[in-house]
């Protein structure tokens, strides 16, 4: 249609329909609808039904006309239906039927079909009240809902089984870990006695007959004594690391100044190594013995990795970050290659041979584990050839 051609035939404004179907066209529209549509009178007799209604209820063409709508209702609901119909006609309005309960239609061959029904009151040309019922077959929807329900039940059952399996295996793993921790603690503890005996025997032999043996024999005895001493230090560190995984202790305020002073008194050589303390350091929440262990390893580590030709410059200070206290220990040592930093706090990780640098490779692992036991964490920043800054973050007291 060209612009302006027959425009008045299409619309007269928004308050009137743009097109009104003829009775025959309207009947064709209802006949071709995908939903079942039927019309019944006030007594419940079927006056008209479209083809979809006949297919849904398995009736032949025109076979439903004149029948009572109760024939389309399962017997267990049939007796109460006339009362429902009477209430509808007493206060007619467009409404869904059976809100809150399941509705079923009964086919000619006795098969029940789940349905949804919408009711609409109309009047015939002579004024008789009638009902238009729009019926939707929801069999497929019910099937999908049932599949979904079963799938959810199965998922819940599998989740419960998985949770039980995880709990069981977690308990089993916890028991294995406990057994290994106990074994490690017992083994390292019991190893110290024979090691000390070996060291004592070596010293005894050297003292008694050291001047009566050749140089090679004397060297072998000294190496035996040194090996026993290194092994004893390793066992002590293993014991210290093992203790960190056993038992719990309540957190108490720990004076960091006192902890550092205690370490320096216990190792007088550290005091002469150029340790600068930026007091006051403050108080952390934790365990005094673990804090002393952390400080001892960090300060000892800092001194150990300063080159012999360089005067040690060890600095200890704290920083605050919210409710956390960060203990820092910096040095002017050889530094750490950046590719080695991620593995530095693992047990037995050594970046140098035992002959080049003394140690067992457990010290920094003890620092990390002790910090974690007190609800903190540990880390390091380093520049190769210029030194490192180790830090331990703990809850502030």
Long-range contacts (C-beta under 8 A, 24 or more apart in sequence): 35-134, 35-135, 35-136, 36-134, 36-135, 36-136, 36-137, 37-132, 37-133, 37-134, 37-135, 38-64, 38-69, 38-132, 38-133, 38-135, 39-122, 39-130, 39-131, 39-132, 39-133, 40-69, 40-130, 40-131, 40-133, 41-128, 41-129, 41-130, 41-131, 42-85, 42-89, 42-128, 42-129, 42-130, 43-68, 44-68, 44-69, 44-70, 44-81, 44-82, 44-85, 45-69, 47-130, 53-135, 56-105, 56-107, 56-113, 56-135, 56-137, 57-105, 57-106, 57-107, 57-108, 57-113, 58-107, 58-108, 58-109, 58-111, 59-108, 69-133, 71-106, 72-105, 72-106, 73-104, 73-105, 73-106, 74-104, 74-106, 74-112, 75-106, 77-104, 85-131, 88-119, 88-121, 88-131, 89-121, 89-129, 89-131, 92-121, 92-129, 93-121, 94-118, 94-119, 94-120, 94-121, 95-119, 97-133, 105-135, 113-137, 113-139, 114-138, 114-139, 114-142, 181-242, 181-245, 181-246, 184-238, 184-242, 185-239, 185-242, 185-243, 185-246, 188-235, 188-238, 188-239, 188-242, 189-239, 191-231, 191-235, 192-232, 192-235, 192-236, 192-239, 195-228, 195-231, 195-232, 195-235, 196-228, 196-232, 198-224, 198-228, 199-225, 199-228, 199-229, 199-232, 202-228, 230-354, 230-360, 233-360, 234-360, 234-362, 237-360, 237-362, 237-363, 237-366, 238-362, 240-293, 240-362, 240-366, 241-347, 241-362, 241-365, 241-366, 241-369, 244-290, 244-366, 244-369, 244-370, 244-373, 245-369, 249-287, 251-285, 251-286, 251-287, 251-374, 251-375, 251-395, 252-285, 252-286, 252-287, 252-288, 253-283, 253-284, 253-285, 253-397, 254-283, 254-284, 254-285, 254-286, 254-287, 254-288, 254-291, 254-397, 255-281, 255-283, 256-281, 256-282, 256-283, 256-284, 256-291, 256-295, 256-318, 256-325, 256-327, 257-281, 259-288, 259-291, 259-292, 259-295, 260-295, 260-299, 260-316, 262-292, 263-292, 263-295, 263-296, 263-299, 264-299, 266-296, 267-296, 267-299, 267-300, 269-303, 270-299, 270-300, 270-303, 270-314, 273-303, 273-306, 273-312, 273-314, 274-311, 274-312, 274-313, 274-314, 275-299, 275-312, 275-314, 275-315, 275-316, 276-313, 276-314, 276-315, 276-316, 277-316, 277-317, 278-315, 278-316, 278-317, 278-318, 281-316, 281-317, 281-318, 281-327, 282-318, 282-320, 282-325, 282-396, 282-397, 283-325, 283-396, 283-397, 284-325, 284-327, 284-374, 284-394, 284-395, 284-396, 284-397, 285-374, 285-375, 285-394, 285-395, 285-396, 285-397, 286-374, 286-375, 286-376, 286-394, 286-395, 287-373, 287-374, 290-370, 290-373, 290-374, 291-370, 291-374, 291-394, 293-366, 293-367, 293-370, 294-327, 294-366, 294-367, 294-370, 294-371, 294-378, 294-392, 295-327, 295-329, 297-363, 297-364, 297-366, 297-367, 298-329, 298-367, 298-390, 298-392, 299-329, 300-363, 301-359, 301-363, 301-364, 301-390, 302-329, 302-330, 302-331, 302-333, 302-388, 302-390, 303-331, 304-333, 304-357, 304-358, 304-359, 305-331, 305-333, 305-334, 305-357, 305-388, 306-331, 306-332, 306-333, 306-334, 307-333, 307-334, 320-396, 321-393, 323-395, 323-396, 324-376, 324-393, 324-394, 324-395, 324-396, 325-393, 325-394, 325-395, 325-396, 325-397, 326-391, 326-392, 326-393, 326-394, 327-391, 327-392, 327-393, 327-394, 328-389, 328-390, 328-391, 329-389, 329-390, 329-391, 330-387, 330-388, 330-389, 330-390, 331-387, 331-388, 332-386, 332-387, 333-387, 333-388, 334-384, 334-385, 334-387, 335-382, 335-383, 335-384, 335-385, 335-386, 335-387, 335-388, 336-380, 336-382, 336-384, 336-388, 337-384, 338-382, 338-384, 341-380, 341-382, 344-380, 345-378, 367-392
